[in-house]
Amino acid sequence: MAAAAVAAATSGFDELAGVARLSHRWNLMKVLVTGATGFIGHHVARRLVAGGHGVRALVRDGGKAERVLGPLGLRTDDFIVGEMTDAVAVARAFDGCDAVLHAAAMVSVTSGTRDFRGNRLGTETVVGGAVERGLETIFVSSMLAIFDPRRPMNDASPIGRSRTHYGRSKAECDRWVRARQAEGAPVGIVYPSGCVGPDDPGMSESVKAYRSFLRGTLRSEGGNQMVDVRDLAELIVRLLEDRTRGRVVAGGHFLDWDEFTRMLEEATGARIPRISAPGWLLRAVARSMDGIGRLSGRRMPMTGEGVEIATRVRPMEDSKCVRELGIVWRDPVETLRDLFQWFLDSGKLPPRAVPALRARC
């Protein structure tokens, strides 16, 4: 398999997928962040600013950038308006930067969107341009989109074949970045699990899913793997500060469906109904819904990809450097409580849906 060959070529970092840690820690740096008005990018930008670092953001919408990033202290001259595929805009954004976080991507595993070619071109433009300039770079990949959920997932896992167009596009990007690593480029890849937490500027699909869990979870095999976006942001900033390279899995917590439902009820005070069925039956039903959705053009309540992950996912192993960098994943009940408090305070849920929480004036 081509992916295995690329993985083997990275053995210079520490066997298949190790991490090279350079001893020099930067005190302050200026970081170009793509996807800064999205979930992960926004939290990383916030953490960078809090740590005294400079931030430049490549954004598609200047007005949205002012609304989302202005409260962090960023000004209009900190924004470069342009697509991640626009080589001219990206080159302007690099000017004066010491490092790059590429978190921007076209994302969807539930819609009918099929054209994700921009992900590969954007990765080549941003990461490729950073490599040419010798800038320390972190590329945000996806564990759940590109690896086989039926097998234990860690930083040595081979890339699988996703059933979704989005997943296949992320796999292409990942292979391309791994090839740059094999050439010795100063690039790290971060693999977050299901990223969740409060303060999502765009209400990403992963965050929306948690709101829908109030309507029901599963009583089946598998479970839910989650990492708090605030902890992930802390990890990414420390990786940049320490110039950590290679492949880094940010697994967070694995909760089987019983544990997850109990914690969700504890955090919200809601009584959560559950669908009890063996995994094979849920997967069959979801695949049937995929077919119905393709024929009707309607959005289905379950997707084959989502149920495949939900019923087959196994615990992910954090990379060794997560612990070495001092990252401690916060209690998942805290993450859930903060998330649903944010839903409530921002008007995305009525108070009756989360009786254990109170709206803040």
N, C-alpha and C positions, 0 to 999 in steps of 0.2 A: 504494500500500500504506500502511495506517495507520502501520506501524512506520517507514516512510521519512519520513512526515510528522512524526512525533514526533522522529526523528533530526534532521531539518532544523530543527526548532524549537529545538534545542540549540546552534544555530550561535553564539549569544552567548558560549559558553564558548571557542570557537576552531574555527570552521567546524563540521563535522558532530559531532565527538565529542571536542573538545579538552579540555584540563585547565586549570582556573583555579587558580593557586598564589598564595595570599596570603602576604605577606611576614612576618606575625607567627607566630612559632613558640611554642607553649605549652611551658613548662618542665615543669610537672606538671599532670595532669588526672585526673579520675575518669571511667571509661568503663563504660557499661552494655554487657555482652556477652551476646547471646543465642546459644545453641548452645555455651556455654562447656564443656560436658561432651562435646562432639563434637570431631572432629579439628582443624579449622581454628580454631574458637573456643577450644579448650584451649590451642593453641600461641600464639595471640594473647594470651590471658590470662597465660600464662607470661612472654611477652616484655614485657607491660605491667608486671607486678610486678617483673621484673628491672630495668626502667628507672625504678622508683620511682613509677610511676603507681598510682592506686587502681582497683580493679575491683569492680563489682557484677555479679552473674550472675543472669539470669532462668533458672530451671531447672524442669524438670518433676518431678524426683525429688531431694528434699533429701538422702537417704542417699547417692545416687550422687555428688551434688555434694561432699559431705564427703570421699568416697573419692578423687575425681578432683582436686578443687581444694584440699582441705585441705593436701596436701603443698606447694602453692605459697604457703601462708601465709594463704589466705582463711579467714575464720571464718563461722559460721552466720549472723551478722547481715549478711554480705556477699551472702547468697542471698535472692532473692525466689522463692518457689515458685509456679508458675503456668504456664499455657500462653501461647504467644506471641499467641494469639487472645483472651486474657482482658484486656479493656481496663482493668479495675480493677487487676489484678496488674501490668500493664505501666506504668500510671501511678505506682504505688508504686515501681517499679524506677527510674523516671526521677529520683526525688527526689534532689537533690544531685549529679547527674551533669552533666558538661560535654560529653560526646560519647557516641556510640552506635556499636557494631558489630553489625549484624544478620546473623549467620551461621547462625541456626537455620533448618532446613527439613526437611520430610518428603522423604526421598531414596530413590529406587530406580529403576534401569533394568533390573533383572533379575527382580524379583518380579512377581506378578500384581496388585499393588496398583493400583487405578484412581482412588481418591478422594484427590486432592491439593489439594482446595479450601482446606485450611488454610494452604497456602503463600501464596496471595493474601491471605486475611484476616489472616494473621499479619504480612505485609509492610505492609499498610495500617495495622494497629494499631501496630506498632513504628515503622516509618519515618514514618508519618503523624503519630503522637504526637510523635516527635522533631522533625519539621518544625514542628509547631505551637508547640513550645517553643524553636525556634531553635537546637537542638543540632546540632553537627557530626556527620554520620552517614556511615558507610560501609556499603553493602549489598553482600554477597557474591553474585554471580550465577554463571553457568556458561557458559564458552565452548563446551564440547563438547555441552552439552544443547540450546542454543538457536540456534547458528549452523550454517550449511551447511558440513560438513567438506570439500566438494569445491572450495571457494573459499578463497583466502588469507584468514585471519582476523586482523583488527586492530580497533582501537577505533572504526573507522568502519563496521564490518560491519553490514549490516542483520540484523534478527532473522528467522530462517527458521521453518519449520514442522516441529516434531519429530514423530516417529512414536510417541513414548511420552507417556503421561499426565503423567509427571513433567516431561518436557521442555516440554510445553505449559504446565504450571503455572508453571515458571520463566520462560517467555517472557511470560506475563501479568504476573508480578511485575516483570519488567524494563521492560516498556512503562509500567507504572504509575509506577515510580520515575523513568524518563526524563521522564515528564510533569511530575513534581514538579521535576526539574532545570530543565525549560523554563520553569517558573514562578519560577525563581531560588532554589529551596531549597538550603540548604547540604548537599548530598548528593553523595557520590562512589559510583561503582559499580566494583567490582573483578571482573575476569574471570580467574580462575585456569584454567590448563589442567589436565591430569591431576595432581591433588595427591597427593603420596606422601611417605613418610618414617617415622621411628620414632615410638613413643609415641602410638598411636591408642587412646583410651579405649574406643571402641565398635567397633573393627574395621570401619570403613566399607567399602563395596563396592569403592572404588578401591584400598584397601590389600589387601583379600582377593585382588583380581585378581593382584597381584604374587606372592603365594604360589602361585597356580595356574599362573603362568608357568613354574615349575620342571617342570611336567608337559608343557609344550610351548608354543612360540611359532610365529610364521608365517614362511614364506618367500614373500612376496607383496608387492604394492604397499602404499603407505601407510607407517605407522610408529607410533611412540609419542611423544606430547608429554607432558613431565613437568616439574613444578616442585616443589622441596623445600618441604615445609610450613613448615620453620623459616625459610627465606628469604621465603616468602609472609607469615609473621607479622611479620617485620622490615619488609617493605614496607608492610603495613597500618598498623603503628604509626607509621611515618614519615609516611604519608599523613595520619593523624589529627593528628600533631604539627605538620605544616606546613599543615593545613587545605586539603589538596588535594582539588579537586572535579572533576567530569566523569566520564569513563570511562577506566579503566586496565586494560590487558591485561597479565597476568603469564604470559607464555608459557613461560619457562624454556628447556628444551632439546627440540629435535626430533631423534629418532633413528629412522632407517629400521630395518626389522626385523633386518637383518644387524648393524648397529651395536648395537642394543639387546640382541640375543642374545649378542653377544660381550662386552658390558659385564656382563651378568647372569652369564655364566659366569666372568668375571674376578673379580667380587665374591664369588661363592658357592663357586666350585670345582666346581659341578655341570655335568654334560653335559646340555644341553637339547635334547630332540627337537623337530622342527619339522614343521609341516604345509605342504607345498609345493603351492600351487594358485593360479590366477589369481584376482584379486579378484572378478570377476563370478561365478565358481563358488562361492566362499565366501559371497558375499552371497545367492545363490540358496538354498544349503543352509540358511543361518541363517534366512532367511524361512520356509522349509518347517518348520524346527524351531519357529518362532513359532506356526505353525498347529497343529502337533502339541501344543505346550504348552497352547494355549487349549482344545483339545478334550479333552485328557487331564487337565488340571490339574496336570501335572508340570512341574518346573523343568528346562529344557533346558541343555545345556552351552554353547550359543552362542545369542545373540539377534541378531535382524536389526539392531537399533540399535547394538549393540556392534561387530558386524562391519562395518557401514556406516562407522562412525567409524574402526575399525582399518585398513581398506583404502583409505579415501578421504582421511583427514586430511592436511592440508598444513601446513607450518611456520607458526607464529603469530608475528606481529610484536609484540615488547614495545613498550608505550607509551614515548614519549620520556622521560617523567618517571621511569620506573624507573631509568634511567641517571643522571638528574639528582639523584635522591635517594641515589645511591651504592650501589644494590643490585647485587651481583654474585652471579649464580647459582652455587652450588657445583658441583663436578665431579659428574656423575651417577653415576660409580662410587662416590663417597663416599656419596651418598644411598642407593644400592642396598646397599652394605656395611652401613651403619648400620641400614637397614630389616631386613635379614635377620639381623643380629646381635640386634636386638630380638626378632624372631620366635623365634630360638633361645633367648635368655635368658628369655623369658616362656613358654617351653614350647609355642609354637605351631608349632614344627618340630623334628623329631628331628635330632641332630647329623649323622647319615649323609646328610641331605638337603643340607647345606651344608658340605662337607668342608674348605673354605678357612677356616672360622670355628671358633672354640672357645667353648664356653659359659663365661661369667664366673661365678665363685663368689660 
